[in-house]
């Protein structure tokens, strides 16, 4: 010690002894009687000579007040009380900060300006014009009446404007949601889809309340890409028959292509022509906004060029509506002349939906279904649909986050409330749509309030435009869907996966094939299961670095460094590897040092395994020393009462132990030599 009135504290405690602290170099002044001045605790400095005091210690003011529980150890009065915890949580929940975080509209409304409102209006109007044809088309994907998709676009944007945290995520019906509904509603029809929407919202809300967003992390990137690509191919496949003017049922990938092959001769010429012309127009209009001929590098556009470019951009972003309106106009004109060459959407129920509770019972062909019966029919979709909805919405929020962190809990809460609210207006499950997200972002949306204007556009269309929806050709709607989902097929990412980590192709390929040829939920379950198997294997078979090292005092020892925590699947493997390495050259007394710097945690099985390992070493008189153990791991190991459990806190202490072992070994050898010499004399 440099003086009697200073003590050095550090960033961590070794064991339960507050004196064994190193490497913080924070100095606190002590009073003459060695009590903490203005503090709640005392510290005996009788053994402080063993501390390594650095010249870089920081002097703090004498008036510093430091609570014992914040750095060292808790006193009796600082023990955890459940009642206090609940009080603390209640205060946090009822705070203004929590209100703004959980109801984000309150955080931006006070700063809402006319400029922001105008940007949101333009974006909301553009998304609204995009969502109308998509909603009708996705109803077809879900095998539901056309108005259901429009009903799904009323409340969800409104609710998300209040509770959503991602301004670019336009919540509403999506192709993947429609496909999942088609595969899982079975004979329940519209009531099944609406109940699935309600139950999905409940699951999402519960996941948000319980902070279960980490579950999404178990769906790896390759699995998510494979699922999305397979789902896009299936959605496009279900629309090929409408594109060709065929009318034969088929829900899964193989069945649809079989039906197309068997009935290809029945292809309708007008529908086929309308469909392919619509596809060409949609692709051409999509590329229109990417043209660069108006702008030379290093030069700004003139006013005329900006106006022309703006017109091109508007044509490109409203391409779906434009194609649908033109094709419907052509169909109407031909119908007016007495010709009906196209298969049309048909009657769309006019007016707004009635607000009512979701159907908790129904009747299909005189067969009654109770709530439990309906849940049984929906099956695993009650879990799969909300998880995939969260995955879609989170992916969109992440794409347009511009480096900002995403509150996954808030997104789950918002999506859950959106689905629950939408189920009261006969909606199918909703989520964020990547295609509309791109339109929303490109339109310059500033806040989630853009969803309010989108909802108004949908309400107006249901109130006044439903008679015109009758004339929309199914072929043009099929073209809208096919072009939209075509850009979701990301098979090109398999190349980078092959270059980075080939083993990731296994769950990706399994997911892709399972989704295509079995069912979507089974395919993604297979992919997640394979990923979990890989994770479990890595846990059960950690990498162990083993090398011979010479200490500062010249003693050789075997250094063993596991690369991760010791948990029950890996204990026997680690024990066997260490045993084999330590006895590789036969019985030996070379010390083995287990460097536990990567071992962050250990369980009971690991402690028992290490106890047996220590016992094995003791039986053959071979030293084994642990170092860099975390205090929690030491406590776990001590819990099984191992004998001869030796651990070091620093390399200096390790060198001292090794030196002591070496000296003991030399003394033992000398004694053995003397005994042999005595026996020889006799």
N, C-alpha and C positions, 0 to 999 in steps of 0.2 A: 504493500500500500504506500502511496506517496504521502498521504496525510491521514489523520485519524477521523476526519469528518466527511469522508467520501466513500460511496459504494457504487460499484458498476453493476447495472442490470442488463439483461439481454432479451432477445426476441422470443425465446422459448424456455420452458422449464424442463429439466431432465429429471424424470421420475416425479415424485411428489415433494421433493425437497426444494424450496424456493432459493436455497443458497447456490444450487448448481445451475447457474445461468450464464450464458456466454454470448458474445458477439453483438450486443446492441450498443454498448458504450454510452449509456445514458447515466449521468451522475446526479445523485440527489444529495443535497446537504442534510446532514444529521445534526441534531442538537447534541449537547454535551453528554446527555445521558443515553445517547445512541437510540433515541426514539425518533420516528418520522415526525418532522415538524409539520403541523397542520394536516396530518394524514390520519387515516383510519386504522393503520396497521403498524406493527413493529417488526424489526428484523434483526436477528442476532448476527453480529459481525465478527464473532470470535474465530470463524473459519475462513474469513475473507482472504487470508494470505494465500489460499490455494487457488484463488481466482487470478486469471491472466488479465491484468489491467493494461489497457492500451493507452498510448500517449494521445490518441485522437478522441478521448472521451469528451463529451459535450457537457458543459456546466449549465444547469438549469437554475432558475431563480428559487430562492428559499421559500417564496410564497406559493410555490406550485402545490396544488392539492391533487392527489392521485388516488383514485378508488382502488381498493385491493382487488375487486372482482374484475376490473377491466384489463389487468395485465398479468397478475400472478395467480391467485387462487381465491375462491369464494369463501367468505366467512359464513357463519350460521345465519346471519341476518340477510345474506344475499341469496339464500337457497330459492330454487324455483318454486313459485306458487301458481297453481292452475288458475285460481281466481284472479290474480293480478294479470296473468297472461290474457285471460278473456277480456278484462277491462282494457288492456292495452290494445288488443285487436279491435274492440268496439270503438275506441277512440280513433284508430287509424281508418276504420271502415266509414265512420261518420264524418270524416274530415273533408274539407273543400278540395284538397289535393286528390283524394280518392274519387270524389264525385267527378272531377274533370278528367281523371284517367279512365274511369269506367263509363262515363257518358261524354265522349270527346266533343260533342257539339257545343258543350258549355265552354270548352277551351278556346274555340275559334270564333264563336258568334260575337263576343264583345269586340273582336278586331275585324269583323266582316265589313267590307267596303263595297261600294257600287262597282268598282273595277273587278274585284273578286267575284261578285255576284254575276257580272256579265260573262266572265270566263266560264263560270260554272253553268250558266244558262246555255251557252253555245255547246259546251261539252255534253250536258244533259240532253239537249235537243238532238245532237248527233247520235248519241248512244240510243236514245229513244227511237230514232228512225232506223237504227240498226237492229234493235231488239225485237221490233214488231215482226218482220219476216222470220227472224231466227226463232222466236217463241212459237210461231205457228209450225215451223219446220221441226223443232225439237219435240213438239207434241206428237208429230208423226213418228219420230224416233221412239218415243215412249209408248206408241200405240194407244194414244189418248185423243179425245176430241180436240180440235184446234184451239178452242177458247181456253183450255186448261193452261197452255203455255203462256197465254196473255194474262190470265189470272195470276200466274206465278210471278209476273213482272210488275204487279201493282204495289203490294205492301213491302216486299223485300227491299227495293231501293229506298223506300221511305224510312224503314226501320234501320237500315244500315247507315243512312245519313245521320242518324242520332247516335248509334252505338259503334259504328265502324271506325277503325283507326287508319285504314289505307284509302287515300283519296282516289286511287286509280282502280280499285277493285269494284266492278259493277256486278252486284249480286243479282241473280235471276236464273232462269232455266239454262242448262248446259247440255251439250251432246252426251257427255259421260253420265250425267245424272239421268237423262232420258233413257240411255241404254240400260242402266242399272234398274230403273223402274220397269222397263220392258221385260227384263229377265226375271224379276222377283215378284211382280204383282200377281202373276199367274191369272187365275180366274176372277180375281177381286175387282179388276177394272179401276174406275175412277176412285171409288171408296178406298181401295187398297193403296193407291198412289197418294191420296191425301193423308191417310193414316201414317204411311211411311214418312211423309213430310213432317208430321207432328212428332212422331217418335224419334226421328233423326234430330230434330231440334232439341228434344229433351236430352238425348245422349250428348249432343254438343254442349248444351248448357251445363250439364253435370260435369263433363270433362273440363270445362272452363273453371267452374267453381272449385274443383278438386286439383286444379293445376296439372292436368294430365297431358299437357302438350308434348312432354318428352316422348310419349308413345309414338308420335309421328316420326321421331328420329330413328326408329327401328325400321322405317321404310327407306332403304338406301337410294342414292341417286340412280344407279343402274336399274333397280327394280321399279322405281317411279317412272323412269323413261320408257322402260319396256311395257309397263302397264298402259301408260298414256298412248303409246304407239299402237299397241294391240287394240285398245278401245277405239281409237280413231279409225283403224282399218275395219273393225266390225261395224261401226256406225256408217262408214262409207258403203260397206257391203250391203247393209240393210236398205240403202237408198238406190242401189243399182237397178232394182226391179222397177221402181217408180221412174227412174231415168229412162228405162227402156219401154215403159208403158205396160209392164206385166203386172198381174194381180194374183200372185200366188203367195200364201203365207210362208214364213220361214224366219225363225228367231236367231238361231245360231249361225256361225260363220259357214260351216260345212253345208248345213241344210239350205241356206240361201243360194249358194253356188250350185248345189245339186238341182234346185228348182229352176234356176236360170238356165242351166245346161239342158234340162229336159224340155223347157218351154221357150227356148230362144227363137224358135220359128214363129212364135206368136207376138214378137216384138211389134209395137205400134210405131209406124213411121213418123207421124206428126209429133208424138210424145218424145221419141228419140231425137228428132231434129231440134225440138224446143229445148230439150235437156242439154244437148251438146253445145248448141249455140249459147245457152245461158252460161255454161261452164267457161267457154271461150271469152265471153264478155266479162265475166267476173274476174278471171285471171288477168285480162288486159287492163281492166279498170284498177285492179289492185296494184299493178305495176306503174300506173299512170303517175302516181304521186312520187315515184322514185326517179322519174326522169330528170336529168341534170342539164338539158340543153338550154335552159333559161339562165343558167348561172355559170359564169366562167370563174375559174379558180383565181382567188385574190380580188374579185370584184363583187360589189353588192348589186342586187337586182334593182332595176328601175321600178317606178310606181306601176307602170303598165305590166311589167313582168311579174310583179308581186300579185296584181289582180288576176292575171291569167293563171299563175301558179296556185293561187287560192281557189280559183274555180276548179282547177284540176284536182286539187286536194279534196274539195267538197265532193266532186264526182266519185273520187276513189273511195272515200270513207262511207259514202251513202250508196255504194254499188249494190248491196243486197236489196235495198228498197227500190232502187232504180230498175233492176232486172225484174223484180217481182211486179212492179207497177206496169212496166212495158209489156211483160208477158200476159198479165191479167187483162190489160187493155186489148191486146190481140185476141185473147180468148173471148172477151166480151163482144168484140166486133164481129167475130165469126159466129158466136151464139146468136147475135142480133139478126144476122143474115140467114139463120136457120141451120147453120153447120155446127157440129160439136166434135171436132177432131181430137180434143185433149181430155185427159182424165183430170177433173177439177177437184179442188179442196172440198167443195160442197158447203152445206149450211154451217155457219158459225153463229152460235147463240149470241144475239145482240144484247147490249146493256152490261151493267156491272154485276159482279157476282153478289149473291146474298151472303151476309155475314152470319155464320153458324158454327157450332162446335164441330170438330172433326168427327167423322163417322166411327163410333166405337162398336158398331154392329152393322151388318148389312144382310142383304138377301140376294143370292145369285141363282136364277132359274129355279125359284121356289125353295131353294135350300138356304136356311138361315145360318149366318156366321156370327158367333159371339166375338167379343173382343179377344179372348184367348185364342179362338179359332183363327182370327185374322192375323194375330201375332205369329201363330204357328205357321201359317202360309207364307208370311213375309220372311220368317226364319232369320238367317245370318245377315240379311240385308239391313236389319235394324242397327247393326254394329258397323258393317262394311260401308254403307252409304255415308254416314256422318264422318267416318275417318277419312274417306276419300274426298269428301266435300271440304274438310278442313285442309287436307293436303293441297287441293287445287287452289283454295283461297289463299293459303299461306304462300304458295309458289308465286302467285300473281303479286301479292304484297311485297315479296322479296325482290322480284324482278324490277319493280319500279320504286323501291325504297330509297334509291340514290345514296346508299351507304348508311342510312339510318337503321337503328335496331327496330325489330318488329315485335310487338307485344302479342305473343301467340295466345296467351290467356284471354286477352281482350278480343282477339279475332274469333276465338271459339265461342265466347259469350255472345258476341254480335251475331255470328252465324246461327247460333242456337235460337236466339230471340227472333231472327228473321224467319227461320223455318216454322217455329211455333206460331208466330203471327200470321204467316202466309197460309198455314193450314186452315185458318178460319175463313179463308176466301177460296177454298177448293183448289189449292195449289199442289203441284208436284214438288219434290225436294229441290232446293235452290243452292247455288254456290257461285263463286266468282268465275267468270268466263275469260279465258286468256285473249280470245279474239276481240271481245268488247273492251277488255282492259287496254289493249293496244290502241283502240279507237279513242278511248277516254283519255289516255295519256297524250296521244297526238293532238287531241282537241284542246289541250291546255287546261284541264280541270285543276282547280286550286284546292277544293275541299270536298268532303263527301256529300255536301249539299247538292252537288250535281245530280245525285240520285233522285232528288225531289222533282226536278224538271223531267227526268226520264219517266218517272211514275205518272206525271201529268200527261205526257205524250201518250202513254199506253191507255190511260183512262179516257182520253179524248177519242182514241182510235176505237175503243170498245163502245163508246157512246154513239159514234157517228159513222164509222167506216166498215162495220161488220158486213153490211150487204155486199160490199165490193170484194170482201175476202172470198166469197163464194167462187169467184172466177179465177182465182189463182191456180195455175196448172201445177199438178203434183210434180211434174218433171222439173219445173223451175225451182220449186222448193227443195227438191232432191239435189239440184245443182248447187244451191246455196249451202246446204249441209256438207256436201262432198268437198267443195272448195274450202270451206271453213276448217274442216277436220284434217284436210290434206297437209296443212302446215303444222299439225300437231304430231305428225309421224316423224320421229327423230331417229331413224335408223342410222344416220350418219355418225351418231355419238359412239356407236360400237367400235369404230376405228380407234378413236382416242382411248377407249377403255382397254382395247387390245394392247395398245402401246404402253399404257401406264400399269395396269394390273390385270393380267389375263384371267385370274381366278374370278374376278367380278363378272365375267361373262356367263359364268354358270348360273347364278341366281337370275341374271337378266334374261338369258335364253329360256330358262325354266318358266319364268313369269310370262314372257311373250308367248310361248307355245301353249302354256296352260290357259291363258286368257283367250287365245284364239280358238283352241280346239276343245276346251272344257267349259269353264265359266269364268267370268271376270274375277269374282271373289275368291274362287279356288286358285286361280293363277297367281294373284297377288299373295295369297296365303302361302303358296308353295315358295315363292321368292323370299318372303320374310322368314319362313322356316329355314331355308338354306342359309340365309344370312345369319340367323341366330345360331345355327349349327357351326358356322365358321367362327363366330364370336366365342362360343363355348369351347371349341377346339383350341382356340388361341389362349383361352383362360386355363384350360386343362394342360396345355403343353407350352409353358412359357419358355422363352429363350434364356439360356443360362450361360453366362460367360465364365470360363474357368481358365486360370493362368497361374503360373508360378511367379511369385514376387519376392524380392529381397527387401527386408526392413532396413531402417536407418542404422540399426546396430549390427547388421550383417546376417540376420537369420532368414532362411528361406521359409516361405509358407505358401499354401495353396489358397488363392483368393477366388471365391465363388460369388458371382453377382447375378441373381435373378432379375429379370427386367420388368416384373410386375408384382402385384400383391399376391399373397399366399392365401388361397381359398380352397375349399374342400376338393374341387375336381383335380387340382394340381399337386396336392400334398404328396401322394405316393410317388408321382413322377419325379418331383424335385428331390425327395428323399433318396430315391434309387440312383439318380444322376450324381448326387453328392457322394453317396457311398461308393459307387463305382470309381469315381474320379479319385477319391481319397485312398482307395485300396488297389489302384491300377497296377502298381509295382509291388504288390504283395503287402504284408503287414509293415506299417511304417509309423513313425512318431512325428512326421511332419505336420505341424499345426495347420488346421483348416480355418480360414476366416471367411465368414459369410457377410458380405457387404449388403446391408438391407436398405440402401439409399432409395431404391425404387419400390420398396414394400410399404405401401401406404396403409394397408389394412390386413388383418388376419382374422380367421374365425376359429371356433373351438376345434374343428377337425385339424386345422393347420397347427394349432398349439399342441394337440396330442401327437401329431406327426413329428414335430420338432422335439418333443420330449423323448420319443423313441429314438430319434436320430442322436440326441445327446447321450442317451443310454448306450447306444451301439458304440459310439466313440469312446465312452468311458470304459466299456468292457475290453476294448483293445488298447487302452492307455494312449489314445491319440487325442491331443487337445483340439477343441472346437470353440471358436470365439465368434460372437456376433458383434457387429458394429453398425453405426448409423441407424439404430432402431428408433422408430417413433415411440413416443411415450405410450400411446394407445396400444401399440403392438407389444411393448414390454409388459403392460398390464395383462394383455390376453395370454401371453406365454406364461406369466407367473401364475395365472389362474389355475393351471393344471399341476402346479408344484413340481417343476422339473428339478432334478438334482444336477449340481455342477453347471448351472446356467451362468455362463460368463459373457458379459457384453461390455463393450467399450464405447465411450462417447466421443473421443477424439483420437487422431492418429498418434499423438504423443502417448496417450494411455495404452493404445495398442502396442506401440513399440516397447513400452515398459513391460507389458505382459509377456510379449514374445522374448524379451531379454531375460525376464525372470524364469520363463520356461526353459530357455537355453541353459541358463546357469544351473537350474535344478537338474536338467538332463546331464550336464557335465559332472556335477557332483555325484549323481547316481552312478555314472560310468566309472568315476574314480573309486567309488565305494566297491563297485563290482570287481574292478581290477585288483584292489587290495584284498578282497575276500578270496579271489582266485589265487593270488600270490601266497596267502596264508595257507590255503589248502594244499598248494604245491609243496611248501616247506614241510608240512606234516607228512 
